[in-house]
Structure formats: C-alpha cells, structure tokens
C-alpha cells in the first residue's frame, strides 16, 4: 500500500511538472527574461541620400543600419526622439508636404521596426515642432495657437489632442518626476511651470529677457538656458529646481550670431554640460563644463563643424554629427577616455540623432 501511495504521488508530481513546464498544447509558458527584450544599445538618425531625408536605425556601435521610412522629404527631417521604452521614434518633418494643405512642420511617430509610420499632427492645422515624449503613447509638441504658441499633447495615433500650456515661446521642457511642463511665458518672459494633470500653473523664475536652448538634466533637478545678463551679454545659466537658485555659468562670445542654433546637453550624471563653441569663422566645436566648478574642457577642435548633439542616458558618451565639406559622419565621443569613433559614415550623411 505504501509503495502504491508513493508511486501515485510521484506520478502526480511528474504530471504536474510536465503540464506546467514542458508545454501541453494550449498552454503558453512565459519566460520572463525572454519576454523583456532590451531596448538599449540603439541609435536613430536622420540620413540624407540623393537630397532626400529619411529616418534610420542602427546599433550603438554603428552596425546594422536600417532605413525605417520612405518619406523622401526634400525639406529635411529633424529631432528624432526615442520613446521611453525604446519601441517608437518621434521626429519632425520640415516644410510643406505635397499631400496636405498644412504648410507647417509635421510630426511623425514610427515603430523601431519601421512599421506604422504615422503623421500624428495630421489634424492639427498649424502643424507641430520640437517633439518630446510624455510617456510611451503620448507626445508633447509646440504649435501655433491663434496669435501665440502653445504646448499640446497627442497620442501616437494622432488623436486625443490636449492643450497643456498656452502663450509660450519656443522653449519648454518636461519635468518627468513631477509630471510638469516648464516653459517661458511669451508676454511676461517669466519661467512658469504647469501640472499636466491638473493644469495648475505657478511662476518658477522671474525673468525679463528672451531665453534660448532651455534644457533639463536627466535627474530632473536642474535647468540650463541661454539669455542676456545684466550687462546685455549672452550667458549660459543654470537653475536648481530643488534649491530654487539661479547660477551664471559662462559668457558666450559669439552667441548673438547663432542664437537658436546653440546646442547644449546635460551628461548622464547631471553634473556637466556639453555645448557648442563657435569661433570667428563660424565653425562649431564641442566643450564640456562642470556645473559646480565651471571648469571647461575642449572635446573637439574647430577644424570641422560639430553639431546635432545627443547624450546617451546610460553611458558616458556624446553622439554628434561632424560636417566636413558637404557631407557629415556620426561620431561617438567617450567622455571618460576622451576617445572618439566614427559610427555612421558619410555614405548616409547622418544629421540629427538620438541614442537609447
């Protein structure tokens, strides 16, 4: 009896293990590690071939380049942005599109496998610019709202348009942890913040001069922007959101000649800024500066034009486009070793990029 009893328990346990682990028809066992593919290690960029612009994807070592769109835009594409989960890319198409009466810039969203390329601002008569991901399914963007500009959100299908902030300049950022937008008021020129959920609004910083290149650190604790100081000289500033304190970082000698083209980005540790330095010939090179000590270190020279700066959120490196003559290459710069590597050759003439 004992033998039959234990034999029965053994057979029951064997059947249960087989049922749960070996795949009885109709039962799908999920491997948690396989069900969570990594979305890091990718680069997206705008490439130009035969004067036509399209969106591309590659591994972060520059290999396995894939063409994701066939828009063949002749006006140019800019500002590709990975969604937080890395499965989608938002980007801006400049200029008038033949199939629509919309003369403004258009916003698109595409899956990283090249499928579902969707014009999300198709129903927005004034188009859209400067896409930022609110979450994996919603994009923030800037558009005209009557006489002023405004920040709206829209979902990846191009519906559910919601106004977040009105009467803005071109400058706004998303504070992800607080679910807020920081923007410059077009009338008062103050920096304001508005809650995306409640739409409640508060003044963040009294200011009376136009600002440019508003950026937020990856830890959501600091802002940087360019504006004139009291002596009417263009200057790079930082603003600590936790301490509510403003810091004057460095004067920008040639900023008056480039303004909106000035590029600045926070490093992944949120302690340093990388920005473009312009010489008398108009050539742009990259400089890195510690926010605390204001110490600057040149990263590249002014022999070529280095621009379209992107920072890896997980590794200590910058990616940028290096223009030499009429074509560009995509360069990766290791901020720790000060070594650079060509990722994408001039065959694709890579311009704006993003790295996941």
C-alpha positions in Angstrom: 0.0 0.0 0.0 2.8 2.4 0.9 4.5 1.7 -2.4 1.3 2.4 -4.4 0.8 5.5 -2.3 4.2 7.0 -3.0 4.1 5.8 -6.6 0.9 7.7 -7.0 2.4 10.9 -5.5 5.4 10.5 -7.8 3.3 10.2 -10.9 1.1 13.1 -9.9 4.1 15.3 -9.3 5.6 14.2 -12.6 2.4 15.1 -14.5 2.2 18.5 -12.8 5.8 19.3 -13.7 5.2 18.2 -17.3 2.0 20.2 -17.6 3.5 23.5 -16.2 7.0 23.2 -17.6 7.1 21.3 -20.9 4.3 22.8 -22.9 1.0 21.0 -23.0 -0.9 22.1 -26.2 -2.8 25.3 -25.5 -0.6 26.3 -22.5 1.8 29.1 -23.2 4.6 29.3 -20.7 6.3 32.8 -20.5 10.0 33.2 -19.9 10.3 36.5 -18.1 13.8 37.1 -19.3 12.9 36.4 -22.9 9.7 38.5 -22.6 11.6 41.6 -21.7 13.9 42.3 -24.6 16.4 45.1 -24.1 15.7 48.5 -25.8 19.1 49.9 -25.1 22.0 49.9 -27.5 20.3 51.7 -30.4 20.9 54.8 -32.4 18.4 56.6 -34.6 19.4 59.3 -37.0 18.2 61.4 -39.9 20.1 60.5 -43.1 20.2 62.2 -46.4 20.8 60.4 -49.7 20.4 62.0 -53.1 18.9 65.1 -51.4 16.1 63.0 -49.7 15.8 62.7 -46.0 14.6 59.6 -44.1 14.8 58.0 -40.7 17.3 55.3 -39.9 18.1 52.9 -37.0 21.4 51.2 -36.1 23.1 49.5 -33.2 25.0 51.9 -31.0 28.3 50.7 -32.5 27.2 51.8 -35.9 26.4 48.4 -37.3 23.2 47.0 -38.8 21.9 50.3 -40.3 18.2 50.1 -41.3 16.2 52.6 -43.3 12.8 53.0 -41.4 10.9 55.4 -43.6 10.4 56.2 -47.3 9.1 59.7 -46.8 11.9 61.0 -49.1 11.5 64.5 -47.7 13.3 67.2 -49.6 12.8 69.9 -46.9 14.5 67.8 -44.2 13.7 65.8 -41.1 15.0 66.7 -37.6 14.9 65.9 -33.9 14.3 62.1 -33.8 13.4 61.0 -30.2 13.2 57.5 -28.8 10.1 56.8 -26.7 10.9 55.9 -23.0 10.6 52.2 -23.7 12.6 52.5 -26.9 10.0 50.9 -29.2 9.0 54.1 -31.1 10.6 57.2 -32.5 9.0 60.6 -32.9 10.5 63.1 -35.4 9.8 66.3 -37.2 9.4 66.9 -40.9 10.1 70.4 -42.0 8.3 72.4 -44.7 5.2 71.8 -46.8 4.1 68.3 -47.7 2.5 67.8 -51.1 -0.4 65.7 -49.9 -1.7 68.2 -47.4 -2.6 71.9 -47.2 -0.6 72.2 -43.9 2.4 74.5 -44.6 3.9 73.9 -41.2 6.3 71.3 -39.8 4.7 67.9 -39.3 5.3 65.3 -36.5 5.6 61.6 -37.2 5.8 58.5 -35.0 7.3 55.3 -36.3 7.9 51.9 -34.6 11.6 50.9 -34.4 10.9 48.1 -36.9 9.8 50.6 -39.5 6.1 49.8 -39.2 3.2 52.2 -38.6 4.8 55.5 -39.7 2.0 57.8 -38.6 1.6 61.6 -39.1 0.3 62.5 -35.7 -0.3 66.1 -36.4 -2.4 65.4 -39.5 -5.5 67.0 -37.9 -3.5 70.0 -36.4 -3.8 72.8 -39.0 -0.8 74.6 -37.6 1.5 71.5 -37.6 3.9 70.7 -34.8 7.6 71.2 -33.7 10.0 70.0 -31.0 8.5 66.6 -30.1 9.1 65.3 -26.5 7.7 62.1 -25.2 5.3 62.4 -22.3 5.1 58.6 -22.0 5.3 55.6 -24.3 2.0 56.6 -26.0 1.8 60.4 -25.9 4.0 63.1 -27.5 4.3 66.7 -26.4 4.9 69.3 -29.1 4.8 73.0 -29.9 2.4 74.6 -32.3 0.7 77.9 -33.0 -2.5 78.7 -31.1 -4.2 81.7 -32.7 -1.6 84.5 -32.3 0.6 82.7 -29.8 2.4 79.4 -29.5 1.2 76.6 -27.2 2.3 73.1 -25.9 -0.1 70.3 -26.7 0.0 66.5 -26.1 -1.3 64.0 -28.6 -1.3 60.2 -28.7 0.6 58.0 -31.2 -2.5 57.5 -33.3 -2.8 61.3 -33.9 -5.9 61.7 -31.7 -6.8 63.0 -28.2 -5.3 66.4 -28.7 -4.9 68.2 -25.3 -3.7 71.7 -24.6 -1.1 71.8 -21.8 0.2 75.4 -21.8 -0.6 78.5 -23.8 1.1 81.7 -24.7 4.6 80.2 -24.8 7.8 81.0 -26.6 9.7 78.2 -28.4 11.2 77.0 -25.2 9.7 74.2 -23.0 10.9 71.1 -21.2 9.2 68.2 -19.4 9.9 67.5 -15.7 9.1 63.8 -15.7 9.2 63.2 -12.0 6.7 66.0 -11.2 4.7 65.5 -14.4 5.0 69.2 -15.2 6.0 71.4 -18.1 8.4 74.3 -17.6 8.1 77.0 -20.3 8.8 80.7 -20.9 5.7 82.9 -21.0 5.7 84.9 -24.3 4.3 88.0 -22.6 5.9 88.3 -19.2 9.1 86.3 -20.2 8.9 84.5 -16.8 9.6 80.8 -16.5 6.4 79.1 -15.5 5.6 75.5 -14.6 2.2 73.8 -15.2 0.9 70.5 -14.0 -0.1 68.2 -16.9 -2.8 66.5 -14.8 -4.4 69.5 -13.0 -3.3 72.3 -15.4 -2.5 74.4 -12.3 0.2 77.0 -13.0 2.9 78.6 -10.9 5.7 81.1 -11.6 9.1 79.4 -11.3 11.5 82.2 -12.1 11.1 86.0 -12.6 12.8 86.9 -15.9 12.5 89.8 -18.4 14.7 88.6 -21.3 14.2 86.0 -24.0 15.8 82.7 -23.3 17.1 80.1 -25.7 18.1 76.4 -25.6 16.1 75.5 -22.4 17.3 72.0 -21.3 16.7 69.8 -18.2 19.1 67.4 -16.6 18.4 63.7 -16.7 17.7 63.6 -13.0 15.0 66.3 -13.4 16.8 68.6 -10.8 18.5 71.3 -12.9 17.7 73.5 -15.9 20.1 75.3 -18.2 19.3 78.1 -20.7 20.9 81.0 -22.5 19.9 84.6 -22.1 21.4 88.1 -21.7 22.9 89.1 -18.4 22.6 92.5 -16.8 25.4 93.8 -19.0 23.4 92.6 -22.0 26.0 89.8 -22.8 24.7 86.4 -23.8 25.4 84.0 -21.0 24.8 80.3 -20.1 22.8 79.9 -16.9 21.8 77.0 -14.6 18.8 76.8 -12.4 18.5 74.4 -9.5 14.8 73.2 -9.3 15.2 71.8 -5.7 17.0 74.9 -4.3 15.2 77.4 -6.5 18.6 79.1 -7.2 20.0 80.6 -10.3 23.6 80.4 -11.4 25.5 82.3 -14.0 27.9 79.8 -15.7 29.9 81.3 -18.7 29.6 84.1 -21.2 29.1 83.1 -24.8 31.1 85.5 -27.1 29.5 84.5 -30.4 26.0 83.5 -29.4 24.4 86.6 -31.0 25.2 85.2 -34.4 23.8 81.8 -33.9 21.0 82.1 -31.2 18.6 79.1 -31.8 21.4 77.0 -33.3 23.2 76.9 -30.0 23.2 73.4 -28.7 23.7 72.2 -25.1 23.0 68.9 -23.3 23.4 67.5 -19.8 25.6 64.5 -19.3 24.1 61.3 -17.9 25.3 62.1 -14.3 23.7 65.5 -14.5 26.9 67.2 -13.2 28.3 68.5 -16.6 27.1 70.4 -19.6 28.3 69.9 -23.2 27.7 72.8 -25.6 28.9 74.2 -28.9 31.6 76.7 -29.0 31.8 78.9 -32.1 34.9 80.6 -33.4 35.2 83.7 -35.5 34.9 81.7 -38.7 31.6 80.2 -37.5 33.0 76.7 -37.0 31.4 74.8 -34.2 33.3 72.5 -31.8 32.2 70.9 -28.5 33.2 72.0 -25.0 32.4 70.2 -21.7 32.0 72.2 -18.4 31.4 71.1 -14.8 28.4 72.9 -13.4 29.8 73.1 -9.9 33.4 74.3 -10.7 32.7 75.9 -14.1 35.8 74.3 -15.5 35.7 73.9 -19.2 37.4 71.2 -21.3 37.5 71.3 -25.1 36.3 68.0 -26.6 36.8 68.7 -30.4 38.6 71.3 -32.5 37.2 74.0 -34.7 38.6 72.4 -37.9 35.2 70.9 -38.7 31.6 71.7 -37.8 30.4 69.5 -34.9 26.7 69.8 -34.1 23.3 67.9 -33.6 24.4 66.8 -30.2 22.9 63.9 -28.3 23.8 62.3 -25.0 23.5 58.6 -24.1 21.3 58.3 -20.9 23.0 55.1 -19.8 26.7 55.5 -20.9 29.1 58.4 -20.5 29.3 59.4 -24.1 28.2 62.0 -26.6 27.0 61.4 -30.2 27.1 64.2 -32.7 27.2 64.9 -36.4 30.6 66.1 -37.9 30.3 68.1 -41.1 33.3 68.1 -43.4 32.6 69.8 -46.7 29.1 68.9 -48.0 28.7 65.6 -46.0 28.5 64.5 -42.4 29.5 61.5 -40.3 28.1 60.4 -37.0 30.7 60.5 -34.2 30.7 58.9 -30.8 32.8 60.6 -28.1 33.7 58.8 -24.9 33.7 61.5 -22.2 35.8 59.4 -19.8 38.6 58.4 -22.1 38.3 61.4 -24.5 38.3 59.0 -27.4 36.1 59.3 -30.5 34.9 56.8 -33.0 33.0 57.1 -36.3 29.7 55.3 -36.0 27.9 56.2 -39.3 30.0 57.1 -42.4 29.3 59.9 -44.7 27.5 57.5 -47.1 24.3 58.2 -45.1 25.1 61.9 -44.4 23.7 61.5 -40.9 22.4 64.6 -39.2 20.1 64.8 -36.1 20.3 61.7 -33.9 19.2 60.1 -30.6 20.7 57.3 -28.6 19.0 54.8 -26.3 
